[in-house]
Amino acid sequence: MDIETSRGRFAALEAFPGSGISERGPALLVPGFTGSKEDFIAVLQTLAGAGRRVLALDMRGQYETPGPDDASAYSCSELGADISAVIEAVGDPVHLVGHSFGGLVTRETVITDPSLVESHTLMSSGPAAVGGGREVEGRVLLAALPKVGLEHLWATRMEPDAMAKGVPPEIVAFLRRRMFMNSGAGLMAMANEVLSSADRVDQLAKVTGGAGLPVLVLYGENDDAWDPDEQALMAERLGARKVVIPGAAHSPAVEAPETTASALTAFWNDAERI
């Protein structure tokens, strides 16, 4: 489906309860860098089964959502404004989830206007720019992409890495299609953002604390992007609930969908009782 907003069209996946009637507040799931709405397929229907409409979208320049060639259009603040426009189009405050880079984006939405959300979940995200091995990968992408092109990077690095991890061929084919449908300008600009984002946790804590907005920090015990200890400290700084997903790494919604969906549903239900 497409969501038409004041800031353009956004491709989305949508799930409803089996009855077709949503008795609880809607949820909006935002993917990370090089991700898409499909990253949430494994949890969508389970989340909806708890009685709510659930949406997952492609941000501008990602997969099936168009994006301009202007790098400035892909700053966290601009992407956060897009999320605000999507929520306004939905028509009700949402339980907002940002995965990885999507967490850096959605916190901009919340800092700007917390009235748009019922709760905020930072899933496998961090307080500032990514570090460790993911930082190295991002800097390699930024340096190599203009020189050798995406086709070369896919053939020599991305596809072999996916195959070495045992990703099924049909999923590798989807990942290739998704990668090549991304905006080139968007890839470069989002990579710059995830490698340079400032720590905004104190601003987020001030806003969510002042608004009485429930916050959840959820991550896999083996996260290899933002260190789990770093995410635990972020939860403390936010006064947030913390959930660690056993056996999961950087993508709990893919690696442990039932556990992740259960944790989100419990948090959302509790948030609605506050």
VODREN-126930 format. One line per 4 residues: number of its first residue (from 0); their letters; for each residue x, z, y of N, C-alpha, C, O. Coordinates in pm, whole numbers. Example, Ala and Ser with C-alpha at 12.3 -4.5 7.8 and 13.67 -1.06 7.14 Angstrom:
<rs>
0> AS> 1319 780 -569 1230 780 -450 1320 780 -330 1424 846 -332; 1285 708 -225 1367 714 -106 1290 787 3 1341 804 114 .
</rs>
This chain:
<rs>
0> MDIE> 84 0 -118 0 0 0 88 0 125 208 29 117; 30 -33 239 99 -27 368 29 74 458 -93 85 458; 108 147 535 55 237 635 85 176 772 201 159 808; -19 144 847 -2 88 981 4 201 1082 -84 288 1085 .
4> TSRG> 108 200 1163 127 308 1261 157 248 1398 169 126 1414; 168 336 1497 202 294 1632 346 244 1641 385 184 1741; 425 269 1537 565 228 1536 593 123 1428 708 100 1392; 488 62 1376 506 -44 1279 446 -12 1144 376 88 1127 .
8> RFAA> 474 -100 1048 419 -89 913 521 -25 820 640 -55 824; 469 65 734 555 132 637 497 116 497 381 147 473; 580 67 405 539 54 266 534 192 202 621 275 227; 432 215 120 414 349 61 354 338 -78 290 239 -113 .
12> LEAF> 374 442 -156 301 466 -280 207 583 -254 239 674 -178; 93 579 -318 -10 680 -292 -71 726 -424 -96 645 -514; -95 855 -435 -160 911 -554 -269 1007 -511 -255 1079 -412; -378 1007 -588 -491 1096 -562 -520 1179 -686 -478 1142 -796 .
16> PGSG> -592 1290 -670 -637 1365 -788 -723 1277 -877 -781 1178 -832; -731 1313 -1004 -810 1235 -1099 -954 1218 -1056 -1016 1116 -1084; -1007 1318 -988 -1146 1312 -942 -1163 1221 -822 -1274 1181 -788; -1051 1188 -757 -1057 1109 -635 -1084 1191 -511 -1085 1137 -401 .
20> ISER> -1105 1318 -528 -1137 1407 -417 -1019 1499 -390 -974 1571 -479; -969 1498 -267 -857 1584 -229 -911 1713 -171 -975 1715 -66; -883 1823 -241 -931 1953 -196 -826 2029 -117 -857 2131 -54; -702 1982 -120 -592 2048 -51 -525 1953 47 -553 1833 48 .
24> GPAL> -437 2009 130 -371 1927 231 -281 1821 172 -224 1842 65; -268 1706 239 -187 1596 188 -37 1627 194 5 1719 264; 40 1549 120 186 1564 119 249 1428 146 196 1324 106; 363 1430 214 439 1308 245 583 1328 202 648 1425 242 .
28> LVPG> 634 1236 119 767 1245 60 856 1136 119 820 1018 117; 972 1175 170 1062 1083 241 1194 1073 165 1257 1175 139; 1237 951 130 1358 935 47 1486 945 128 1484 959 250; 1599 938 56 1730 948 118 1794 812 142 1730 708 127 .
32> FTGS> 1920 816 180 1999 696 208 2007 608 83 2037 657 -26; 1980 480 100 1972 377 -5 1857 404 -102 1847 336 -205; 1772 501 -73 1659 532 -161 1534 456 -121 1538 367 -37; 1423 494 -184 1294 432 -154 1184 520 -210 1210 622 -275 .
36> KEDF> 1062 480 -185 944 553 -233 944 570 -385 890 667 -437; 1004 474 -455 1005 479 -602 1083 598 -657 1069 633 -774; 1166 660 -574 1241 777 -619 1150 894 -654 1193 990 -718; 1023 886 -612 928 995 -635 821 960 -738 727 1038 -759 .
40> IAVL> 833 845 -803 730 802 -898 703 907 -1004 587 931 -1041; 807 971 -1055 792 1064 -1167 715 1191 -1130 667 1262 -1219; 702 1221 -999 631 1343 -959 499 1314 -889 419 1406 -870; 474 1192 -849 358 1162 -765 227 1207 -827 152 1284 -767 .
44> QTLA> 199 1160 -947 68 1190 -1006 55 1338 -1043 -54 1394 -1033; 163 1401 -1085 159 1544 -1115 126 1623 -989 44 1715 -992; 190 1587 -877 160 1655 -751 16 1632 -708 -51 1724 -663; -30 1509 -723 -168 1478 -685 -269 1551 -773 -377 1587 -728 .
48> GAGR> -231 1572 -899 -322 1639 -992 -358 1779 -951 -456 1835 -1001; -279 1838 -861 -309 1973 -812 -415 1973 -703 -449 2078 -649; -467 1854 -670 -581 1848 -578 -551 1793 -441 -621 1824 -345; -446 1710 -430 -412 1660 -297 -371 1513 -301 -327 1462 -404 .
52> RVLA> -387 1447 -187 -335 1313 -167 -185 1324 -145 -140 1407 -66; -107 1240 -214 38 1244 -202 89 1103 -171 54 1006 -239; 172 1094 -69 228 967 -26 380 973 -31 440 1074 4; 442 864 -74 587 846 -66 611 714 4 542 616 -24 .
56> LDMR> 708 709 94 726 587 172 869 539 176 962 614 146; 886 413 214 1015 358 250 1030 375 401 941 334 476; 1139 434 447 1165 439 590 1196 298 641 1217 205 563; 1199 284 772 1227 151 828 1362 100 777 1461 173 772 .
60> GQYE> 1363 -27 739 1484 -89 687 1511 -63 541 1606 -118 485; 1429 21 477 1447 50 335 1354 -37 250 1233 -41 275; 1407 -103 154 1333 -176 52 1219 -259 109 1244 -366 164; 1093 -214 99 978 -296 137 923 -267 277 818 -320 313 .
64> TPGP> 993 -185 355 956 -165 494 1054 -241 582 1175 -219 572; 1006 -330 668 1098 -407 752 1167 -319 854 1118 -213 892; 1284 -366 898 1358 -295 1001 1437 -392 1086 1475 -499 1039; 1463 -355 1212 1534 -445 1303 1684 -449 1275 1734 -372 1193 .
68> DDAS> 1754 -539 1343 1899 -549 1330 1973 -458 1427 2096 -456 1430; 1898 -385 1507 1955 -295 1608 1994 -162 1543 1907 -89 1495; 2123 -131 1542 2170 -9 1477 2109 117 1537 2091 215 1466; 2077 115 1666 2023 235 1731 1885 272 1678 1838 383 1700 .
72> AYSC> 1820 179 1609 1687 206 1554 1692 297 1433 1588 342 1385; 1812 327 1382 1825 402 1257 1887 540 1277 1937 600 1181; 1886 591 1399 1931 729 1421 1830 824 1358 1714 788 1336; 1875 947 1330 1783 1046 1274 1664 1070 1366 1552 1089 1319 .
76> SELG> 1688 1070 1497 1578 1095 1589 1476 982 1588 1356 1007 1593; 1524 857 1581 1431 743 1576 1354 742 1445 1233 720 1443; 1423 765 1335 1356 769 1206 1258 887 1199 1151 877 1140; 1296 999 1260 1205 1114 1265 1079 1083 1343 970 1128 1307 .
80> ADIS> 1094 1004 1450 975 962 1526 885 872 1442 763 876 1455; 946 790 1356 866 709 1263 782 799 1172 664 772 1149; 844 905 1119 771 995 1030 654 1059 1104 546 1075 1049; 676 1096 1229 567 1151 1310 452 1052 1320 335 1089 1309 .
84> AVIE> 485 924 1342 382 821 1354 306 803 1222 185 782 1222; 378 812 1109 312 802 979 214 918 961 102 898 916; 256 1039 996 167 1156 981 45 1140 1070 -66 1172 1028; 64 1091 1190 -51 1068 1279 -146 966 1218 -267 979 1233 .
88> AVGD> -92 866 1151 -178 766 1084 -251 827 965 -365 789 937; -187 919 894 -252 988 783 -372 1067 833 -475 1072 766; -359 1128 950 -473 1192 1013 -481 1342 998 -566 1406 1060; -394 1400 916 -392 1545 895 -248 1592 886 -161 1516 846 .
92> PVHL> -222 1718 923 -89 1774 899 -54 1765 750 -142 1778 665; 72 1745 721 114 1721 583 216 1826 539 281 1891 620; 228 1840 408 341 1909 348 453 1805 343 446 1709 266; 555 1824 424 658 1721 445 781 1753 361 835 1864 368 .
96> VGHS> 826 1654 283 944 1669 197 1045 1562 236 1012 1444 242; 1169 1604 262 1276 1510 289 1387 1526 186 1446 1633 175; 1414 1420 112 1521 1423 10 1651 1373 69 1655 1264 127; 1758 1451 56 1892 1410 96 1894 1370 244 1860 1452 330 .
100> FGGL> 1933 1247 276 1931 1202 415 1791 1216 474 1776 1238 595; 1689 1202 390 1552 1221 438 1528 1361 492 1440 1380 576; 1605 1460 445 1594 1594 500 1647 1601 642 1590 1672 725; 1756 1528 671 1809 1523 806 1711 1454 900 1703 1488 1018 .
104> VTRE> 1636 1357 846 1537 1286 926 1414 1372 950 1368 1386 1064; 1360 1431 844 1235 1506 859 1252 1631 944 1156 1676 1007; 1372 1689 947 1389 1806 1034 1375 1766 1181 1334 1848 1263; 1408 1639 1215 1386 1592 1351 1237 1587 1383 1195 1623 1493 .
108> TVIT> 1158 1544 1285 1013 1543 1302 962 1683 1329 882 1704 1420; 1008 1779 1250 959 1917 1261 1005 1981 1391 927 2049 1458; 1131 1960 1428 1182 2018 1553 1105 1963 1672 1078 2037 1767; 1070 1836 1668 1000 1773 1779 856 1819 1790 806 1845 1900 .
112> DPSL> 787 1829 1675 645 1868 1678 605 1934 1547 558 1867 1455; 624 2067 1537 591 2136 1411 442 2137 1379 403 2167 1266; 358 2104 1476 214 2104 1449 173 1992 1355 61 1991 1304; 264 1897 1330 232 1785 1241 242 1823 1094 196 1747 1008 .
116> VESH> 299 1938 1063 326 1972 924 267 2107 885 256 2198 967; 229 2117 757 182 2242 698 299 2320 638 297 2443 635; 401 2248 592 523 2308 538 631 2203 540 604 2084 554; 755 2250 526 869 2158 528 961 2191 411 1004 2305 395 .
120> TLMS> 991 2090 329 1083 2107 217 1206 2021 237 1196 1900 257; 1322 2085 230 1450 2016 230 1496 2008 86 1536 2108 27; 1491 1887 29 1525 1867 -111 1664 1806 -123 1686 1692 -81; 1758 1882 -179 1894 1830 -198 1948 1774 -67 2008 1666 -65 .
124> SGPA> 1928 1847 40 1976 1808 172 2070 1917 222 2096 2014 151; 2120 1901 343 2216 1998 392 2203 2025 539 2118 1966 606; 2287 2114 591 2278 2151 733 2337 2048 828 2300 2043 945; 2429 1966 777 2499 1870 863 2546 1753 777 2489 1726 672 .
128> AVGG> 2649 1685 822 2699 1567 752 2739 1599 608 2786 1709 578; 2720 1501 521 2755 1518 381 2908 1526 366 2981 1470 448; 2955 1594 263 3098 1606 241 3135 1569 98 3057 1508 25; 3255 1607 59 3300 1587 -79 3305 1441 -119 3336 1352 -39 .
132> GREV> 3274 1418 -248 3280 1283 -303 3182 1188 -237 3211 1070 -222; 3066 1239 -198 2968 1153 -132 3018 1105 5 2989 993 47; 3093 1191 74 3152 1148 200 3251 1034 176 3253 936 250; 3333 1047 73 3430 942 40 3357 811 10 3397 705 58 .
136> EGRV> 3251 819 -71 3175 698 -105 3118 632 21 3122 510 35; 3064 715 110 3006 661 232 3109 593 320 3082 488 379; 3226 652 329 3329 592 414 3384 463 351 3421 370 422; 3389 459 219 3429 335 152 3327 225 181 3364 111 209 .
140> LLAA> 3198 260 174 3093 163 203 3105 111 346 3099 -10 369; 3123 202 441 3133 160 581 3252 70 605 3243 -27 681; 3364 101 540 3485 21 561 3479 -114 490 3527 -214 543; 3420 -115 370 3425 -236 287 3312 -334 315 3332 -455 305 .
144> LPKV> 3194 -283 350 3078 -372 361 3100 -487 459 3069 -601 423; 3151 -464 579 3170 -578 671 3277 -676 623 3275 -793 661; 3369 -628 539 3482 -712 497 3451 -796 374 3480 -915 370; 3390 -734 273 3372 -805 145 3227 -837 114 3199 -920 27 .
148> GLEH> 3134 -773 183 2992 -803 162 2929 -720 53 2997 -665 -34; 2796 -711 58 2722 -627 -35 2729 -680 -178 2736 -601 -272; 2728 -811 -196 2733 -869 -330 2859 -822 -405 2852 -785 -522; 2972 -824 -336 3097 -782 -398 3094 -632 -431 3136 -591 -539 .
152> LWAT> 3044 -552 -337 3037 -407 -361 2945 -376 -478 2973 -288 -559; 2835 -448 -486 2742 -424 -597 2809 -458 -731 2803 -381 -826; 2872 -575 -736 2929 -623 -862 3049 -540 -908 3071 -523 -1028; 3127 -488 -813 3251 -420 -850 3241 -268 -853 3323 -203 -917 .
156> RMEP> 3141 -211 -785 3133 -65 -778 2996 -12 -821 2986 69 -914; 2891 -59 -754 2760 4 -773 2702 -22 -911 2659 71 -979; 2699 -148 -952 2644 -179 -1084 2726 -118 -1197 2668 -57 -1287; 2860 -130 -1196 2937 -64 -1302 2916 87 -1307 2913 145 -1415 .
160> DAMA> 2903 151 -1190 2880 296 -1188 2746 330 -1253 2737 425 -1331; 2643 252 -1221 2510 276 -1279 2513 256 -1430 2455 336 -1504; 2578 152 -1476 2584 125 -1620 2664 233 -1694 2630 271 -1806; 2771 282 -1629 2852 387 -1691 2773 516 -1708 2800 595 -1798 .
164> KGVP> 2674 538 -1620 2590 656 -1629 2475 639 -1728 2395 730 -1746; 2466 523 -1791 2362 499 -1890 2228 461 -1833 2126 475 -1902; 2225 414 -1710 2098 370 -1649 2046 248 -1725 2122 152 -1743; 1920 247 -1768 1866 134 -1843 1874 3 -1764 1864 3 -1642 .
168> PEIV> 1892 -109 -1834 1908 -238 -1765 1794 -271 -1669 1819 -325 -1561; 1670 -239 -1705 1559 -272 -1616 1565 -190 -1487 1522 -238 -1382; 1617 -67 -1496 1632 14 -1375 1747 -37 -1291 1739 -38 -1168; 1855 -80 -1356 1967 -140 -1283 1918 -263 -1207 1958 -285 -1093 .
172> AFLR> 1834 -344 -1271 1780 -463 -1205 1697 -425 -1082 1705 -491 -978; 1616 -319 -1095 1539 -272 -979 1632 -223 -869 1612 -254 -752; 1734 -146 -905 1826 -93 -806 1896 -205 -729 1920 -196 -609; 1928 -312 -803 1991 -427 -736 1893 -491 -637 1929 -520 -523 .
176> RRMF> 1770 -513 -683 1671 -575 -594 1648 -489 -471 1641 -540 -359; 1637 -359 -491 1615 -268 -379 1733 -272 -282 1714 -279 -160; 1853 -266 -335 1971 -264 -249 1977 -388 -161 2009 -377 -42; 1947 -505 -217 1960 -628 -142 1841 -654 -50 1846 -744 33 .
180> MNSG> 1735 -575 -63 1623 -586 30 1637 -490 148 1562 -499 245; 1735 -398 140 1760 -309 253 1811 -388 372 1877 -491 355; 1782 -339 491 1840 -397 611 1991 -370 613 2033 -256 595; 2071 -474 636 2215 -454 645 2253 -363 760 2337 -274 746 .
184> AGLM> 2190 -386 874 2216 -300 990 2172 -157 961 2237 -61 1002; 2061 -144 888 2013 -12 853 2107 62 761 2131 182 778; 2162 -8 662 2258 54 570 2377 110 645 2418 224 622; 2433 30 734 2550 73 808 2517 190 901 2592 287 907 .
188> AMAN> 2406 179 972 2371 283 1068 2334 414 999 2372 522 1045; 2258 406 889 2221 528 817 2344 593 755 2354 716 751; 2438 512 707 2562 568 654 2637 644 763 2689 753 738; 2642 588 882 2705 657 994 2635 789 1024 2700 889 1052 .
192> EVLS> 2502 788 1018 2425 910 1047 2453 1020 944 2476 1135 980; 2451 982 816 2470 1084 712 2613 1138 712 2639 1247 661; 2706 1061 768 2846 1104 774 2881 1178 903 2991 1232 915; 2789 1181 998 2823 1239 1129 2719 1337 1182 2735 1388 1293 .
196> SADR> 2613 1363 1107 2505 1447 1158 2554 1588 1193 2630 1649 1118; 2509 1636 1306 2543 1770 1351 2457 1874 1280 2350 1842 1228; 2504 1997 1280 2428 2108 1223 2312 2142 1316 2333 2182 1431; 2190 2127 1265 2070 2155 1346 1987 2267 1284 1869 2281 1316 .
200> VDQL> 2048 2345 1197 1973 2448 1127 1919 2553 1222 1805 2598 1207; 1998 2594 1320 1951 2697 1413 1830 2649 1492 1736 2725 1514; 1833 2523 1536 1717 2468 1608 1595 2463 1519 1484 2496 1562; 1615 2422 1393 1504 2416 1300 1448 2555 1273 1326 2573 1269 .
204> AKVT> 1536 2652 1254 1492 2789 1228 1412 2844 1345 1312 2913 1324; 1455 2815 1467 1383 2864 1585 1242 2806 1590 1146 2878 1620; 1230 2678 1561 1099 2612 1567 1009 2659 1453 893 2696 1477; 1061 2659 1331 976 2697 1218 941 2845 1223 830 2884 1186 .
208> GGAG> 1035 2928 1268 1005 3070 1281 901 3096 1387 810 3177 1368; 913 3026 1499 816 3044 1607 677 2996 1571 577 3051 1616; 672 2892 1488 542 2836 1448 488 2901 1321 376 2871 1280; 566 2990 1259 523 3048 1131 511 2943 1023 422 2951 938 .
212> LPVL> 602 2845 1026 594 2732 934 674 2761 808 794 2787 817; 612 2757 690 686 2781 566 788 2670 538 760 2552 556; 907 2711 494 1016 2618 463 1068 2647 324 1083 2762 284; 1095 2541 250 1152 2550 115 1282 2472 110 1287 2358 156 .
216> VLYG> 1387 2531 55 1511 2461 25 1519 2450 -127 1531 2550 -197; 1513 2327 -177 1508 2300 -321 1621 2206 -357 1641 2104 -291; 1696 2239 -461 1809 2154 -498 1846 2177 -645 1811 2278 -705; 1917 2080 -701 1963 2090 -838 2085 2180 -848 2167 2184 -756 .
220> ENDD> 2097 2251 -957 2211 2342 -973 2344 2269 -976 2449 2329 -951; 2340 2139 -1007 2464 2060 -1016 2472 1954 -906 2534 1849 -924; 2410 1982 -791 2412 1884 -682 2555 1846 -647 2642 1933 -630; 2579 1715 -636 2713 1667 -605 2722 1603 -467 2819 1535 -436 .
224> AWDP> 2621 1625 -383 2624 1575 -246 2654 1692 -152 2767 1708 -107; 2553 1774 -121 2577 1897 -49 2595 2009 -151 2515 2024 -243; 2700 2087 -132 2732 2193 -227 2615 2291 -240 2557 2330 -139; 2579 2331 -363 2470 2426 -381 2487 2555 -299 2388 2608 -247 .
228> DEQA> 2609 2606 -288 2631 2727 -208 2600 2701 -61 2549 2789 9; 2631 2581 -14 2602 2544 125 2451 2539 148 2402 2580 253; 2378 2487 48 2232 2481 60 2170 2620 52 2071 2648 120; 2228 2707 -30 2178 2844 -39 2196 2916 95 2107 2988 139 .
232> LMAE> 2310 2895 159 2333 2955 290 2236 2899 394 2189 2972 480; 2207 2770 385 2110 2710 476 1974 2776 460 1906 2802 559; 1934 2803 336 1806 2870 312 1804 3007 379 1703 3046 438; 1915 3080 370 1923 3211 436 1909 3197 586 1836 3274 649 .
236> RLGA> 1977 3101 643 1971 3081 789 1830 3044 834 1789 3078 945; 1757 2976 749 1621 2934 782 1517 3041 749 1401 3029 789; 1556 3144 676 1458 3239 625 1361 3171 531 1242 3203 529; 1414 3075 453 1331 2988 370 1327 3036 225 1414 3110 180 .
240> RKVV> 1224 2992 155 1221 3009 10 1325 2915 -50 1349 2806 1; 1387 2958 -158 1489 2878 -226 1452 2859 -372 1415 2955 -440; 1461 2735 -419 1440 2705 -560 1556 2619 -610 1585 2514 -553; 1620 2665 -714 1728 2590 -778 1675 2532 -908 1624 2605 -993 .
244> IPGA> 1685 2401 -925 1631 2333 -1042 1738 2325 -1151 1839 2257 -1132; 1718 2393 -1263 1819 2393 -1371 1841 2253 -1427 1747 2176 -1447; 1967 2220 -1452 2001 2094 -1515 1997 1973 -1425 2038 1864 -1466; 1947 1988 -1303 1937 1874 -1212 2060 1864 -1125 2131 1963 -1105 .
248> AHSP> 2085 1744 -1073 2195 1722 -980 2136 1692 -842 2071 1777 -783; 2158 1570 -791 2117 1540 -654 1975 1486 -643 1922 1475 -532; 1912 1452 -754 1777 1393 -748 1682 1467 -840 1644 1414 -944; 1641 1588 -804 1555 1668 -893 1423 1599 -929 1373 1618 -1040 .
252> AVEA> 1368 1520 -837 1241 1454 -867 1255 1351 -978 1157 1315 -1043; 1377 1302 -999 1405 1206 -1106 1456 1277 -1231 1415 1245 -1342; 1544 1375 -1210 1615 1438 -1322 1535 1551 -1388 1554 1579 -1506; 1446 1614 -1313 1364 1723 -1368 1227 1720 -1300 1192 1813 -1228 .
256> PETT> 1150 1614 -1324 1026 1593 -1248 921 1702 -1266 856 1742 -1169; 902 1751 -1389 797 1851 -1410 831 1982 -1340 746 2043 -1276; 956 2025 -1353 999 2149 -1288 991 2136 -1137 948 2228 -1068; 1033 2022 -1086 1030 1998 -942 888 1995 -889 858 2055 -786 .
260> ASAL> 800 1923 -960 660 1915 -917 593 2053 -919 515 2086 -830; 623 2132 -1021 567 2266 -1030 612 2353 -914 532 2428 -857; 740 2344 -878 792 2424 -767 729 2382 -635 694 2467 -553; 715 2252 -614 654 2204 -490 507 2246 -481 462 2291 -376 .
264> TAFW> 435 2231 -589 293 2267 -589 274 2416 -561 186 2453 -483; 354 2500 -623 343 2644 -600 373 2678 -454 304 2760 -394; 475 2615 -399 511 2639 -259 400 2593 -166 361 2665 -74; 348 2473 -189 242 2421 -103 116 2507 -111 53 2536 -9 .
268> NDAE> 78 2549 -231 -40 2633 -245 -23 2765 -171 -115 2813 -104; 96 2823 -182 123 2948 -111 119 2926 40 68 3010 114; 173 2814 85 174 2784 228 34 2773 284 9 2812 398; -58 2720 204 -196 2706 249 -271 2838 253 -376 2848 316 .
272> RI> -217 2940 187 -281 3072 191 -230 3158 305 -286 3264 335; -121 3113 371 -66 3192 482 -158 3188 603 -127 3249 705 .
</rs>
